[in-house]
Amino acid sequence: MVGLLECPLKAVTGLPCPVCGMTRAFIHLAQGDITTAFYYHPLFWVIILLVLLYGVSLKKAVIARLLTNKYWWIGIISLFLVVYSYRMVQYFPHQAPLDFNFNAFLPRLWQIIAT
């Protein structure tokens, strides 16, 4: 999307990362377009939940313990990786936000080397 910061991983490798689409999801959420927000990244709500839990953890020790539990974070990371894998199978390489960036550094470098 023009005008937004590009994912550093995608800018270098051309490959989307597990959170690609998150910025566009929040932009659409702010505009009240929840359906499109879910399309761009179906886990945008997890970020909101984490921010809210962090705020509550400042006053509630039980929430603070949850946020320091390694199994909680393994679960969150696993959720993101499962959703990423599904989205890569469904959308990669031609449908945004999981499209391939042919203008990224490594694909351009490969074109120069290959010619």
Kinemage of the C-alpha trace (Angstrom):
@kinemage 1
@onewidth
@group {chain A} dominant
@subgroup {mainchain}
@vectorlist {calphas} color= white
{ca met a 1} P 0.000 0.000 0.000
{ca val a 2} L 1.486 3.319 -1.020
{ca gly a 3} L 2.355 5.704 1.784
{ca leu a 4} L 2.740 3.092 4.523
{ca leu a 5} L 5.970 1.817 5.952
{ca glu a 6} L 6.857 -1.487 4.402
{ca cys a 7} L 7.643 -4.563 6.435
{ca pro a 8} L 11.452 -4.740 6.753
{ca leu a 9} L 11.481 -8.489 6.062
{ca lys a 10} L 9.394 -8.026 2.917
{ca ala a 11} L 11.549 -5.081 1.796
{ca val a 12} L 14.679 -7.247 1.979
{ca thr a 13} L 13.508 -10.749 1.043
{ca gly a 14} L 10.257 -10.076 -0.803
{ca leu a 15} L 8.484 -12.475 1.546
{ca pro a 16} L 5.704 -11.345 3.890
{ca cys a 17} L 6.125 -11.831 7.626
{ca pro a 18} L 3.590 -13.261 10.126
{ca val a 19} L 2.290 -9.776 10.958
{ca cys a 20} L 2.129 -8.409 7.401
{ca gly a 21} L -1.166 -6.621 6.970
{ca met a 22} L -1.449 -5.555 10.607
{ca thr a 23} L -1.034 -1.832 9.862
{ca arg a 24} L -3.697 -1.948 7.163
{ca ala a 25} L -5.956 -3.933 9.509
{ca phe a 26} L -5.724 -1.176 12.128
{ca ile a 27} L -6.318 1.539 9.535
{ca his a 28} L -9.503 -0.198 8.414
{ca leu a 29} L -10.543 -0.806 12.018
{ca ala a 30} L -10.116 2.921 12.737
{ca gln a 31} L -12.357 3.629 9.741
{ca gly a 32} L -14.985 1.258 11.137
{ca asp a 33} L -14.451 -1.371 8.431
{ca ile a 34} L -14.068 -4.449 10.619
{ca thr a 35} L -14.547 -6.956 7.784
{ca thr a 36} L -11.621 -5.530 5.815
{ca ala a 37} L -9.569 -5.289 9.027
{ca phe a 38} L -10.054 -9.037 9.525
{ca tyr a 39} L -9.093 -9.637 5.901
{ca tyr a 40} L -5.797 -7.769 6.184
{ca his a 41} L -4.896 -9.513 9.438
{ca pro a 42} L -7.368 -11.712 11.316
{ca leu a 43} L -5.380 -11.422 14.559
{ca phe a 44} L -5.409 -7.624 14.938
{ca trp a 45} L -7.650 -8.071 17.968
{ca val a 46} L -4.875 -10.025 19.757
{ca ile a 47} L -2.722 -6.889 19.759
{ca ile a 48} L -5.592 -4.910 21.284
{ca leu a 49} L -6.085 -7.640 23.883
{ca leu a 50} L -2.380 -7.645 24.765
{ca val a 51} L -2.317 -3.870 25.207
{ca leu a 52} L -5.413 -4.019 27.432
{ca leu a 53} L -3.976 -6.878 29.479
{ca tyr a 54} L -0.739 -4.978 29.929
{ca gly a 55} L -2.688 -1.971 31.232
{ca val a 56} L -4.617 -4.164 33.664
{ca ser a 57} L -1.428 -5.981 34.717
{ca leu a 58} L -0.114 -2.757 36.214
{ca lys a 59} L -2.829 -3.085 38.888
{ca lys a 60} L -3.586 -6.830 38.956
{ca ala a 61} L -0.801 -9.257 39.842
{ca val a 62} L -2.639 -12.249 38.386
{ca ile a 63} L -2.624 -10.617 34.922
{ca ala a 64} L 1.030 -9.642 35.365
{ca arg a 65} L 1.828 -13.313 36.066
{ca leu a 66} L -0.074 -14.331 32.935
{ca leu a 67} L 1.961 -11.923 30.812
{ca thr a 68} L 5.212 -13.348 32.155
{ca asn a 69} L 4.179 -16.976 31.610
{ca lys a 70} L 6.233 -18.525 28.816
{ca tyr a 71} L 3.404 -20.876 27.843
{ca trp a 72} L 1.100 -17.901 27.277
{ca trp a 73} L 3.622 -16.434 24.834
{ca ile a 74} L 4.248 -19.796 23.173
{ca gly a 75} L 0.482 -19.995 22.621
{ca ile a 76} L 0.311 -16.474 21.161
{ca ile a 77} L 3.286 -17.094 18.868
{ca ser a 78} L 1.856 -20.462 17.810
{ca leu a 79} L -1.460 -18.809 16.979
{ca phe a 80} L 0.295 -16.259 14.791
{ca leu a 81} L 2.347 -18.951 13.035
{ca val a 82} L -0.699 -21.140 12.342
{ca val a 83} L -2.636 -18.188 10.923
{ca tyr a 84} L 0.440 -17.119 8.921
{ca ser a 85} L 0.797 -20.604 7.439
{ca tyr a 86} L -2.868 -20.697 6.466
{ca arg a 87} L -2.705 -17.229 4.916
{ca met a 88} L 0.461 -18.105 2.979
{ca val a 89} L -1.248 -21.172 1.501
{ca gln a 90} L -4.353 -19.148 0.634
{ca tyr a 91} L -2.883 -15.865 -0.632
{ca phe a 92} L 0.838 -16.129 -1.419
{ca pro a 93} L 2.335 -14.964 -3.797
{ca his a 94} L -0.230 -12.842 -5.623
{ca gln a 95} L -2.762 -11.460 -3.149
{ca ala a 96} L -2.027 -8.606 -0.751
{ca pro a 97} L -0.960 -8.438 1.974
{ca leu a 98} L 0.736 -11.815 1.419
{ca asp a 99} L 2.010 -10.977 -2.034
{ca phe a 100} L 5.635 -11.324 -3.079
{ca asn a 101} L 7.616 -8.099 -3.428
{ca phe a 102} L 9.611 -8.513 -6.637
{ca asn a 103} L 11.201 -5.083 -6.021
{ca ala a 104} L 12.726 -6.135 -2.705
{ca phe a 105} L 16.491 -6.106 -2.278
{ca leu a 106} L 17.234 -9.842 -2.602
{ca pro a 107} L 14.968 -10.514 -5.613
{ca arg a 108} L 16.511 -7.520 -7.424
{ca leu a 109} L 19.991 -8.674 -6.488
{ca trp a 110} L 19.176 -12.149 -7.801
{ca gln a 111} L 17.991 -10.652 -11.106
{ca ile a 112} L 21.298 -8.792 -11.440
{ca ile a 113} L 23.350 -11.899 -10.640
{ca ala a 114} L 21.253 -14.151 -12.894
{ca thr a 115} L 21.637 -11.916 -15.946
